[in-house]
Amino acid sequence: MKYQSLAEFIINRVGGPENIKSLTHCATRLRFQLRKYDVVLKDDLSNHPEIIMVVESGGQLQVVVGNNVSEVYKAIEATGITDETDLAAGSSDEAVIKENIFNRLINVVSGIFTPFLGILAASGIMKGLLALAIVCGITTESSGTYKILAAAGDALFYFFPLVLGYTAGKRFGGSPFLSMAIGGALMHPAMIAAFDAQLQHGASVDAFLGIPVTYINYAGSVIPVIFAAWLSSVVEKFCNKILPSAVKNLFTPLIALLIVVPAAFLLIGPLATGLSHLMANAFLAAYEFAPALAGTIMGGLWQVCVMFGLHWGLVPIMINNISVLGHDIMQPLLVPAVVGQLGAALGVFLRTQDPKLKTLSGSAVSAAIFGITEPAVYGVNLPNRRPFIFGCTAGAIGGTIVGAFHGSIYSFGLTSFFTLAQMIPPTGMDMTVWGAIIGTALSLVLSTLLTYFFGLPASKESPSANPGIAPETAEIVILSPLQGKVIDIAEIRDPTFASGLLGNGVGIIPTSGKVIAPFDGVVSSIFNSRHAINLVSNDGVELLIHVGINTVNLKGEGFTAHVKTGDSVKAGDLLIEFDLDFIQSAGCLLDTPVLINNSDEFRAVHLADKQTVSYDTVLMTTIK
């Protein structure tokens, strides 16, 4: 319930449920695939206080909402929109967005890896901390403590074929449990034993229907199971199309297993493994040609790639390097890039005296420590321009040093300070680690100092550029939009509204089925179900009027809207009519929150001391 209003706002602004083809999310952003992009109200989305930024890239509309993205996603999912359902399946072909190959690749990669991003980061941090514990002599590899924690940190990476089988199956539109079973077959104990025997005795003498089998250890592999999941989805769709409905639930997975598992061992696995080694060795050769230059480029441009969601194209390469080579040389180059943006946000935090900017930059710093740089980039550095440039510059300088020292990482996770621990080789600390520490520290210090001294204009350093002039103290009057009984905000029978998280205000239990405009202003949004409306007054008050509780489930029945998004209104204009009896008979509550969403932007909000209100009653006043 906490993010229901935001979820409804986003759905409405991206063209409604019928325009959404699919939806996924990563660490900080919602990723929409839409039927039509020209109907998206980007300005409305970008100006919402709970939305950090809107980016259209990689064939997706990416709405950056920050660390609470999973909660916002769940609120949207509760409306029936998921990552599995093509809600616009009945739309005409002309409305379908045509994606180029690169956009499709980014979409596929992000859709496969983002569902387990959190556990991926946690596993990488755990492995890094264990490496640090070994170096510091806190534990040994023979201790039970180390073995149990190492198993927890290694489990995801070891069983990648299972996890990727599930997520890839979903992404390709097949049965995720079927593709997960195929991933399980790739690393079945009998297959691992056959691989070990092959190592001991040379070439395998086993055959499948007369075809020699070359066994490969697929534990921790990435690419083979993704290709196998794709083939499985193709076989599934074909079988479901031609088989009678009475038998396809049984025979479709059976046929897929009979075709895809042998194909995976005989063809897909060896070819994909060869491709994996080719990719790893090609990147290694390019890196060895000019490691310092590679560090400069990656450290300077990484955050630009993150901005447009292009970084997902490199994630499989990093994981593949660890699987094939036992280490990765790309991710260490990114640590100064992440820390550079952290330092820039820290410089803003230390310099500014503006309370709002200080709070925003402080929270962005705490998130960036754990590798989530989007709040720092979109919320602080990029809007102020120079901090972002200083962060990228410091990242390039730090990345040059890390590259020159040939830094490597031995387990994958989100790029953060913890990555330095993951760079400790099995043999203990060496100069590659110290080089990474030096490059990272330089990036942090440089970006912080540059931003502190040169990153902010005078108007951003203090709350007012003219501190000798008193701020405006005009009183803004808000009339009651409804007729009925007034209740305290805490009495509203919905925890989200009652908590005040969506803004200060009151609740009204209406006795008349009309909503009128409480001031002169503009309709900033009205949801498709017509049960809620957002208004912005000419004085900047953002008001939410939400008729009833759980009335979104009525899907517009019982409501009539007399205005639309973007309409200008005068105080007293009719906005919405609703059927009180129908709402109650449907099991919904009449409690109607009337909330100032941006109440923190005003010096004071005064609530009228009244038990009942009519349409000409002053409900609230605010002071700028």
N, C-alpha and C positions, 0 to 999 in steps of 0.2 A: 504493500500500500504506500510505502514511503515515497516511491518514485513513480507512482501512477500518473500524476499530473505531467511530469516530464516525459514519460513514455507516450502519453496521448499527444502531447505537443509535437514530439519528434515524428510520430507516425503521420500526423496531420500535415506536417511541413514537407515530408518526402513524397507526398502525393497520395496518402491514404493506403490502407491495406492492399487495395487492388493493384497498386503500382509496385509493390514489393515482391521481387522474385525470390530472394533468399536473404537471410541475415545471419551473420556470425559476429563474434567479437574477439578482440585480443586483450592485451593488458590494460589499455586505456581507451580504446575506440570501438564503436559499433561499425560494422562493415556491411553496408547494404548493396545488394545487386538489384537494380531497378529496371523496370520496363521502359520508363521514360525519365530522362534526367532534366528535360527542359521545364518540367512542372515543379521542380524542387525550389522551395523558398529559402535559398541559402542565407540571405540577409537576416531573415527571422531566426533561423537556427543559430547563426553566428552571434547574434545580439542577445541570445538567451543567457542569463547569468550563470546557469549550470552547465553550459556547453562551452568548451575551451576553444574549439576551432572546427571548421568543416573543410574537408579536402576531397577533391574528386581525382582519383588516381587508380591505376591498375584495374580499370573497369569497375570500380566500386565508388560509392559515396561513403566516405569515412567521417563519422561524427565523433569527435574526440570529447569524451565526458570525464576522463580522469580515472582515479583509482576505484571509483564506485561503479565502473562499467558493468560488472557482473550483476549488480542489483538492478541497474537500469535495464539490462538485457532480460532479466527475469520478469520485470514489470511489462516489457513489450511482449515477451513470450506468453504471458498470462492472457493476452488478448487473442492468442491463436496463431501468432506469427513465430515461426521457428526456423532453424537452419536446415530443416528437412523438407518443408512443404513449399512448393512453388505455388504461391497464392494466386499468381496471375496465369495459371496454366491455360485458362480459357480465353486469354487475350489473343487478339489477332497477331499473326506473324509480323505484320508491319510495325508493331509496337516493340518488338524484341530488340534489345540493344545488341548490336553486332560488335563483338570484342576481337581485337587482334590477338595474335599468338602470344605476344609478351604479356598482355593483360590477363589472358587465360592462365598462363603459367603462374603469375603472381597470385591470382585467385585460388588456384589449386593448392599451391604451397601454403598460403596463409590459412586456407580452410582445413588443411591436414594437420598443421602444427599448432595453431592457436588453441584448440580445445584443452591441451595439456601443458600450456605455457607455465602455469603456476607451479606444478609439480616438477617440471623440467628445471625451473630456476632453483627450487628448493633442493633438488637432488644435486645440482652443480655446486651450490653453496656447501652442502654437507660434505661432499667429496673434497672441496677446498679446505674446509676446516679440519677434516681428518688428516690431510697432508700436512697442514700447519701443526697439528698435534704431534705427528710423528717427528717432525723437524725439531720441535721444542722439547721432545722427550716426555711428553705427557702420557703417551701410550705407545704400545708396540704393535706391529702387525700380527703378532702371535696371540695377543690378548683377546679374550672373549668380547670385551667392550668394542674393540676395533672391528672384529668380525661382524658383529650384529649391526653396528652403524654403517659399516662398509656395504653390507647386504642391502640396507635401506637406501643408501645412496646409489648403488649400482643397479638396483632392480629395474628401474625404468629403462636404462640404456641397454641392459642385457636383453630385456624382453621387448625391444623396439618392434620386431616383426608383429607381435600381438597388438601392441598399442596402435601402431601405424596401420595395421590391418583394419582395425575398427574405424579410425578416423578417416582413412582413405576410402574405405567402403562407403561411409556416409557421404563423403565429398563427391564421389563418382556416381552417387545415386543408386548404389546397390545395397544389399543387406550387410550391415556392418558386422554382424556375428558370423556370417559366412566368410567374409574376407579375413576376419580375425582367426577363424579356424584354419584358413589357408596359411596365414602367418604362423600359427602354431605348428602346422605340419613342417614348415621350413626349419624349425628349430626343435623338432621332436627328439627326445633322447636317443631313439634308434638311429636317427640321421646324424646326430652328433657323434655317436659311437662309430658309425660307418666312416665318418670323416676322420676320426682319430686312427681307425684301422688303416685307412688309406694312406695316412701320413707315415705309419710304421712300415707298411708293406709295399709302398709305391703305388702304381696305377691300379685303379679299381677294376675288379673283374665282374662287378654286378652289372646287370642289364635290365631294362624295362622294355618288355615286348621285343627283345633282341637289340635294343638301342643301348650302348654303353652309358653308364651313369658316372658323372664326375661329381663327387660329394664336395660341398663347400660349407663351411661353418657360417651360418647366417645370423648367429646371435649378435645383436648390436648393429646389424646392417640396416640401411635406410631405403635404398633405391629398389632392390628386388621386390620387396613386398608391395611397394606403391604400384609398380607395373603389374604385378599379379592381381592386385585389387581392381585395377582398371579393367583387365581382361575378364575378371570375374563379373564385374558390373555389366560388361557387354554380353557375356553368355547369359546372365540372369535375365536381362531385358529381352533378349531373343527368345528364350524359353518361355517366359511369361506371356509373350505375344502369341506363340503358336500352340502352347499346351492348353488343354481344357482346364477350366477353373477348379474342377473337382480333384485334379491330380497335381496341379503345378506347385502347390505348397510343399509337396514331398519330392517331386521329381526335379524341380528346378535346382534346388541346392545339391541334389545328388549328381545331376549332370554337370553342374559347375565344378564340384569337387573332382569328378572323374576327368574333366578336361584340364582345369587350371592347375591342380597340384602336380600332375606329371609334367605339364608344360613349364611350371616354375622350376622344377629340378633339371629338366632336360634342356630348356632353351632360355627362359626368362632369367633364371638365376645366374647362369654362367655369363650371359650377355650383359646383364645389369651389373654384375660384379666387375666385369672387364671395363665397363663404362665408369664405374666408381673409381677404379684404380687409375684410369686415364685422366679423369677430372682432378683427382688428388695430385697426381704427378705433374700435370700441366700447371696447376696453380703453384706447386712447389718450385718448378723450374722458373716460372715468371717471378716469383718472390726472390729466389736466389740471385736473379739477374740484377736487382736493385732493391734490396730490402728497405733501406732508408727512404727511398722514393715511394715505395708501396705504403710505408707508414705515414708519410706526408699526405698522400692522396686519401687513404682510408680515414685517417684521423681528422682531416679537414672536411671531407664530404659525407661522412657517415650520417650525421644528423640531417643533412639535406635529403638523403635517401629515406631516413625514418619519416620525415615530414610527408613524403608522398607514398609511404608504404612499400617502397621498392626494396627495403632491406630484407624482406622475406625471401627474395630470390637468392640471397647469399646464405641463409640459415642452413639449408640442406648441404651446402658445400662444406660448411664448418663441421657439421655433425659427421659428414662422410669422411672428412680428413681424419677425425679422431678414430673412426671405425677402421679406416684403411691404413693410416700411417701411425696410429697410436697417439697422435698429438695434432694440434691445429695451430697454424701460424697466423691465421687471419684475425681471430678474435682478440688476441693481445693488442693489436694495433687500434682496436676500437675503444679500449679502456680510457685513453686520454681524451677521446672525443666525448664520451659520456661525462667524464670528470670535468672537462672544459665547460660544459653547459651547467653542471652543478656549481662550479666556481663562479660563473657569471650570475647565476641566481643568488648565490651567497653574497656576491658583491652588491647586488641590488638590495638585499636584506640589510646589510650593514650600513648602506649609504642612505636609503630613503627614510624619511620621517612620516610619510603618508601611511596612516594606519592600515588602510585596505591593501596597499601594495606590499607593505611589510608582512602582513598576514599571509598573503598569496605567495610571496617569495619564500617565506619560512616553510610553508607546507610543501612547496615545490622542491626545496633543498632536501627535506626528509625523504621524499619519494625518490629523488635522484640518487641518493645514497644506495638504494637497492636496485638501481638500474632502470627505473621508470622515469625517463627524461621528458616525456610529453608535457606534464604540467609545468615544468621549468621552461621548456621551449615555447609552447603555445601560450601559456598564461603569463609569463614574465619576460623572457629574453627576446622572442621574436616581435611582440608588440612594441618593444622599446628599441628594436633594431640593433643598436650598437652592442648590447650585451650578447646577442646571438652571434654577431660577427666576431667579437672577442673570444667567445667560447669556441667557435670553429677554428680561429687562428691558433689559440692555445692547444687545441686538439691536434692540429697539424704539426706543431712543433714537438709536442710530446710524443706523437705517433712516429715522428722521424727518429727519435731516440730509441723508442721501443723496437722499431724495425732494425736499427743499426746494431742492437744487441741480440738480434735473432730470438726474440721472445716466443715461447710456445705455451700452449695450454693443454692440459691432459684430461680434462673433463668439461662437458658443455653445460652452460647455464646462462642466465641473463648477464649481460656485460655490466659490471659494477665494481665497487671496491673489492668485493669478495673474489673477483676474478684473479686478483694478484695471488691469493692463496692457491687457486687452482693451477697456477703456473709453476708451482714447486715440483720439480721432476722427482721421480722415484728415488734418485740418488741423493736428494737433498738440495739445499739452496746453492745456486751458482750465479754467475754474472748475468745470465739472461733474466733472472728474477730481479736482481738489483737494478739492471737497466730499465726494466719495466716500472719499478718503484720510482726511480729517478724521473723517468718520462712522465709518469702519472702525477707525481708531486709537482713537477714544473708546470704541467698543464693546469692544475688546480690553483697554484699560487698566481700564475700569470693571468689567468682569466679573472680571478677574484680582484687582483690589484687594478687591472685595466678597467674593469667595470666600476670598481669603487671610485676611481679618480676621473674616468672619462666616459662612463657608460650612461649616465642619466642627465637630462637637461634640468635646469633649476626648478622647473615647474613640477618635476617628479620627485625632487629631493625632499620637499615639504608639502604639507596639505594645501597650502595656498601660496601662489607665486607673489602675492601682495599681502604679507602677514599684518600690515598695519591697517587693513580694511576689514571691518567686521563682516562675517558672512550674512547672506540674505536670510531674513527671518519671517518670510511671508507664510501665512496660514492657508492651508488648502482644505476646502470643505468637500466631504464625500457624503452625498445623500444616501438614504437607504434604497437599494435596488429592489427590495421586496417588502411586502406587508406581512407582519406576523409577530411572533414572540422572539425576543432576543435572548440568547444563551451565551454564557462565557465560552471562549474558545476551548477551554479544557473540558467542557461538557459535550462537545461534539463527539458523537459515537463512532469515531474513526481515529485510531492512534496517530496517523500521519498528520492529519489536520489539527488534532488536539494538541500535539506536541509543539506546534508553532514553527516547525521546520520549514514550512512553505511560506511563512510570513506571519506578521501580527494581524489581528482582526477579531471578528466575532462570528458567532453562528446565528442563523435565523431559522425558525421553524415556520414556514410560510402558511398563511391562511388564504392566500389568493394566488392563482396560477399565472402570474405575470412577473417578468423580470424587466426592469426599466434601466436606462442609463443613469448612473448616479452622478455623472459630471460630463462636461464637454471633452471629447477625445476621439480615439480611434479604436476599432475592434482589431486587436492584434492577432487573435485567433479564436475560432469557434470550432469545436470538435465535430466530427461527422455525426456523432450520436446526439448532438445538440443539447447535451445535458450540462455543458460547462462552457464558459466564455471568459476570455482574457481581454481586458481593456487597458489602454494607456491614456491617461489624462493629458491635457495640454500642458500640465505642470510636471509631468514625469511620473505620476503615480501609476504603478502596474498593479491592477486589481484582478483577482481571480474570483469568479462567482461560480460555485459548483453546486448545482441543484440536486440535493439528495445524496445519499450514500449508496454506492454500488449501482447507481443508475446507468453506468456505462453498459451494463449487461442488457439493458432494454433496447440497445442498438437504435435509438432514436424514436422508438414507439412511445407515443404519449407526449412528444415534444414538437414544437413548431418554431423554427427560427425565422425572425423577421429581418435579420441583418446577415452579412457575410464578412469574411476576413478582409480587412482593408477599408471597410466603410467608416466614414466619419459620423459621429453621433453627437447629439445635444442632450443635456440633462433632461430626463423625462421621456426620451424616445423609447418605444417598445422594442425590446431585444429578443426575448424568448417568451413563448406561452407553453405551459405544461399542465397536464391533467393530474391533479392531486390524488384523486380517487384511484386512478389507474396505477400510479406509482406505488401507493400503499398496498393495493391488491396484488401487485407483483412481488411483494415482500421486501421492498426497498424502504429505507428510512428517509424522512423528509428533512433531516438536519442539513442545512445549506451553509457551508463555510463561505464567508466573504472576507478575503484575505488580501493584504497588501504584500505582494511577493517581494518587493524591494524595500521593505520597511527599514532595513539597516542603513539605507541611504538618507534617511530623514532623522533630524535631531530628536523628534518626538512624535508619537502617535497617540492621540487622545481618543478614547472610546466614550460615546455618549452614554450617560447613566440612565438608560430607559429599559423598561420591561417589554414594551411593545413598540413597534414602529410602523409608520405608513410611508407612502412613497415620497412625501415632502419633508420627512424627518431627517435631521442631520444625524448620520450614523457614526461618523468618525471625522477627525480633523488631523492634519499632519503639519509639521513645521520643518521647513528646509534648514 
